[in-house]
Amino acid sequence: MKEVKQETCIACGYNHKENYCPNCGEVATLRKISFKSVVEESFSTFINMDKGYMYNLRGLTFSPKLFIQEYLSGRRRGIFNPISYLIISISLYLIFENLFPVEKPPISTEGMQDTIFFKVGYEAGTIITEYFKFFWFISIFLLALPSYLIYSNKNYAEHVTIASFIIGHATLLVAFLSPLFRIPLIFNYVLYAFIFILYYRFYKTPEDNLGSFIISFLVVIVFFVELFLLTILLGALSYFLF
C-alpha cells in the first residue's frame, strides 16, 4: 500500500521531519485510502490489545478500577469511548439474542387479558422490545444516580461515565453467555451479578471491604427498582395516552 510522508502535520500544522509529530503525536505517514486500508483500520480498532475495543475488554475484565480511574484522570490514549463501548456492546447483545432467542416459559394468561396490569405490562414490553437500544442507553443515568448520591466525591457526569463502562461491559459478558442464559436482559440475574462485581471491584478499599460490598449491592438493588419503575411508567404512559 502506498504511503506518503507529510512534512507538515495534517492534524496541527506543525512542520517536522519525524515519524510522529512532536507537537501532537499524529503519525507523519499518510496511507492512501483504499478498501483494504479501511477494512484493516476498522478491524484493528477492535482486535488491537493496546487500544480500541479489545483494550477496553481486557482492562475492564482484569483491572476495572485502574482502567476507569485512568480514563477519569484524563489518560485516555487508546481507550475506547465509554458511550461507543456501550452502544457496540448493546448491538452485539442484540445479535446474540437473535442467534439464541430468549426462551419464554409457558404462562397461562387466561382471564388476565382484560386486567389493567396485563395491558400496562404488555405495552411496556412492546416499547422495550422496539426501543431497546434507547431504553438501555437511558439505564446508565439510572445506575449513575444511586452511586452519585453515595459517592459524592465525583460529579454526576463522572458517575455516568463509570456506569457506561460497567453496563457496557456487563451487557457484553451477558451476550457471550446468551446460549446458556436465555433470559430477557432486564430480568437477567447474571447481568446484575456482573454489575455488582464490577462496582465492587471499582469501589472496594482494603480498609472497608465489607462496606464496599454492601454499598455495591445496594446500588444494584436500587438500579433494578429504577428499571422496574421506568418500565411500568412507560407502559402506563403508552396505555393511557396512546
Contacts in CASP RR format, 6 or more apart in sequence:
PFRMAT RR
TARGET T0000
AUTHOR 0000-0000-0000
METHOD contacts of the structure
MODEL  1
MKEVKQETCIACGYNHKENYCPNCGEVATLRKISFKSVVEESFSTFINMD
KGYMYNLRGLTFSPKLFIQEYLSGRRRGIFNPISYLIISISLYLIFENLF
PVEKPPISTEGMQDTIFFKVGYEAGTIITEYFKFFWFISIFLLALPSYLI
YSNKNYAEHVTIASFIIGHATLLVAFLSPLFRIPLIFNYVLYAFIFILYY
RFYKTPEDNLGSFIISFLVVIVFFVELFLLTILLGALSYFLF
1 31 0 8 1.000
1 32 0 8 1.000
1 34 0 8 1.000
1 36 0 8 1.000
1 37 0 8 1.000
2 31 0 8 1.000
2 32 0 8 1.000
3 29 0 8 1.000
3 30 0 8 1.000
3 31 0 8 1.000
3 32 0 8 1.000
4 29 0 8 1.000
4 30 0 8 1.000
4 32 0 8 1.000
5 28 0 8 1.000
5 29 0 8 1.000
5 30 0 8 1.000
6 28 0 8 1.000
6 29 0 8 1.000
6 30 0 8 1.000
7 15 0 8 1.000
7 16 0 8 1.000
7 17 0 8 1.000
7 28 0 8 1.000
8 14 0 8 1.000
8 15 0 8 1.000
9 15 0 8 1.000
9 16 0 8 1.000
9 21 0 8 1.000
9 23 0 8 1.000
9 24 0 8 1.000
9 26 0 8 1.000
9 28 0 8 1.000
10 26 0 8 1.000
10 30 0 8 1.000
11 21 0 8 1.000
11 24 0 8 1.000
11 25 0 8 1.000
11 26 0 8 1.000
12 21 0 8 1.000
12 23 0 8 1.000
12 24 0 8 1.000
12 26 0 8 1.000
13 23 0 8 1.000
14 21 0 8 1.000
14 22 0 8 1.000
14 23 0 8 1.000
14 24 0 8 1.000
16 22 0 8 1.000
16 23 0 8 1.000
16 28 0 8 1.000
18 28 0 8 1.000
19 27 0 8 1.000
19 28 0 8 1.000
19 29 0 8 1.000
20 26 0 8 1.000
20 27 0 8 1.000
20 28 0 8 1.000
21 27 0 8 1.000
21 28 0 8 1.000
31 37 0 8 1.000
45 51 0 8 1.000
45 52 0 8 1.000
45 53 0 8 1.000
45 80 0 8 1.000
46 52 0 8 1.000
46 53 0 8 1.000
46 54 0 8 1.000
47 54 0 8 1.000
48 54 0 8 1.000
48 55 0 8 1.000
49 55 0 8 1.000
49 58 0 8 1.000
50 78 0 8 1.000
51 77 0 8 1.000
51 78 0 8 1.000
51 79 0 8 1.000
51 80 0 8 1.000
52 78 0 8 1.000
52 79 0 8 1.000
52 80 0 8 1.000
53 80 0 8 1.000
53 85 0 8 1.000
53 88 0 8 1.000
55 78 0 8 1.000
55 79 0 8 1.000
55 80 0 8 1.000
56 67 0 8 1.000
56 79 0 8 1.000
56 80 0 8 1.000
56 85 0 8 1.000
56 165 0 8 1.000
56 169 0 8 1.000
57 169 0 8 1.000
57 172 0 8 1.000
59 66 0 8 1.000
59 67 0 8 1.000
60 67 0 8 1.000
60 68 0 8 1.000
60 165 0 8 1.000
60 166 0 8 1.000
60 169 0 8 1.000
60 198 0 8 1.000
61 169 0 8 1.000
64 165 0 8 1.000
64 166 0 8 1.000
64 169 0 8 1.000
64 198 0 8 1.000
64 201 0 8 1.000
64 202 0 8 1.000
65 201 0 8 1.000
65 202 0 8 1.000
65 203 0 8 1.000
65 204 0 8 1.000
67 79 0 8 1.000
67 165 0 8 1.000
68 161 0 8 1.000
68 162 0 8 1.000
68 165 0 8 1.000
68 202 0 8 1.000
70 76 0 8 1.000
70 79 0 8 1.000
71 79 0 8 1.000
71 82 0 8 1.000
71 161 0 8 1.000
71 165 0 8 1.000
72 154 0 8 1.000
72 158 0 8 1.000
72 161 0 8 1.000
72 162 0 8 1.000
82 161 0 8 1.000
82 164 0 8 1.000
82 165 0 8 1.000
82 168 0 8 1.000
83 164 0 8 1.000
85 164 0 8 1.000
85 165 0 8 1.000
85 168 0 8 1.000
85 169 0 8 1.000
86 136 0 8 1.000
86 137 0 8 1.000
86 140 0 8 1.000
86 164 0 8 1.000
86 165 0 8 1.000
86 167 0 8 1.000
86 168 0 8 1.000
86 171 0 8 1.000
87 133 0 8 1.000
87 137 0 8 1.000
89 168 0 8 1.000
89 169 0 8 1.000
89 171 0 8 1.000
89 172 0 8 1.000
89 175 0 8 1.000
90 132 0 8 1.000
90 133 0 8 1.000
90 136 0 8 1.000
90 137 0 8 1.000
90 168 0 8 1.000
90 171 0 8 1.000
91 133 0 8 1.000
92 172 0 8 1.000
92 175 0 8 1.000
93 171 0 8 1.000
93 172 0 8 1.000
93 174 0 8 1.000
93 175 0 8 1.000
93 178 0 8 1.000
93 185 0 8 1.000
94 132 0 8 1.000
94 133 0 8 1.000
95 175 0 8 1.000
96 175 0 8 1.000
96 176 0 8 1.000
96 178 0 8 1.000
97 175 0 8 1.000
97 178 0 8 1.000
97 185 0 8 1.000
99 178 0 8 1.000
100 178 0 8 1.000
100 179 0 8 1.000
100 182 0 8 1.000
101 182 0 8 1.000
102 182 0 8 1.000
102 183 0 8 1.000
102 184 0 8 1.000
103 182 0 8 1.000
109 118 0 8 1.000
112 118 0 8 1.000
113 119 0 8 1.000
116 239 0 8 1.000
119 239 0 8 1.000
120 232 0 8 1.000
120 235 0 8 1.000
120 236 0 8 1.000
120 239 0 8 1.000
121 231 0 8 1.000
121 232 0 8 1.000
121 235 0 8 1.000
123 234 0 8 1.000
123 235 0 8 1.000
123 236 0 8 1.000
123 238 0 8 1.000
123 239 0 8 1.000
124 231 0 8 1.000
124 232 0 8 1.000
124 234 0 8 1.000
124 235 0 8 1.000
124 238 0 8 1.000
125 231 0 8 1.000
125 235 0 8 1.000
126 238 0 8 1.000
127 135 0 8 1.000
127 234 0 8 1.000
127 235 0 8 1.000
127 238 0 8 1.000
128 135 0 8 1.000
128 186 0 8 1.000
128 231 0 8 1.000
128 234 0 8 1.000
132 185 0 8 1.000
135 230 0 8 1.000
135 234 0 8 1.000
136 167 0 8 1.000
136 171 0 8 1.000
136 185 0 8 1.000
138 230 0 8 1.000
139 167 0 8 1.000
139 223 0 8 1.000
139 227 0 8 1.000
140 160 0 8 1.000
140 163 0 8 1.000
140 164 0 8 1.000
140 167 0 8 1.000
141 160 0 8 1.000
141 163 0 8 1.000
142 223 0 8 1.000
142 226 0 8 1.000
142 227 0 8 1.000
142 230 0 8 1.000
143 163 0 8 1.000
143 166 0 8 1.000
143 167 0 8 1.000
143 195 0 8 1.000
143 219 0 8 1.000
143 223 0 8 1.000
143 226 0 8 1.000
144 156 0 8 1.000
144 159 0 8 1.000
144 160 0 8 1.000
144 162 0 8 1.000
144 163 0 8 1.000
145 156 0 8 1.000
145 159 0 8 1.000
145 222 0 8 1.000
145 226 0 8 1.000
146 218 0 8 1.000
146 219 0 8 1.000
146 222 0 8 1.000
146 223 0 8 1.000
146 226 0 8 1.000
147 159 0 8 1.000
147 162 0 8 1.000
147 163 0 8 1.000
147 199 0 8 1.000
147 219 0 8 1.000
148 154 0 8 1.000
148 155 0 8 1.000
148 156 0 8 1.000
148 159 0 8 1.000
150 215 0 8 1.000
150 218 0 8 1.000
150 219 0 8 1.000
151 159 0 8 1.000
151 203 0 8 1.000
154 162 0 8 1.000
162 202 0 8 1.000
166 195 0 8 1.000
166 198 0 8 1.000
166 199 0 8 1.000
166 202 0 8 1.000
167 195 0 8 1.000
169 194 0 8 1.000
169 198 0 8 1.000
170 191 0 8 1.000
170 194 0 8 1.000
170 195 0 8 1.000
170 198 0 8 1.000
171 185 0 8 1.000
171 191 0 8 1.000
173 190 0 8 1.000
173 194 0 8 1.000
174 181 0 8 1.000
174 185 0 8 1.000
174 188 0 8 1.000
174 190 0 8 1.000
174 191 0 8 1.000
174 194 0 8 1.000
177 190 0 8 1.000
181 188 0 8 1.000
181 190 0 8 1.000
183 189 0 8 1.000
183 190 0 8 1.000
185 191 0 8 1.000
186 227 0 8 1.000
186 231 0 8 1.000
192 220 0 8 1.000
192 223 0 8 1.000
192 224 0 8 1.000
195 220 0 8 1.000
195 223 0 8 1.000
196 216 0 8 1.000
196 217 0 8 1.000
196 219 0 8 1.000
196 220 0 8 1.000
199 216 0 8 1.000
199 219 0 8 1.000
199 220 0 8 1.000
200 212 0 8 1.000
200 213 0 8 1.000
200 216 0 8 1.000
203 212 0 8 1.000
203 215 0 8 1.000
203 216 0 8 1.000
204 212 0 8 1.000
204 213 0 8 1.000
204 216 0 8 1.000
205 212 0 8 1.000
END
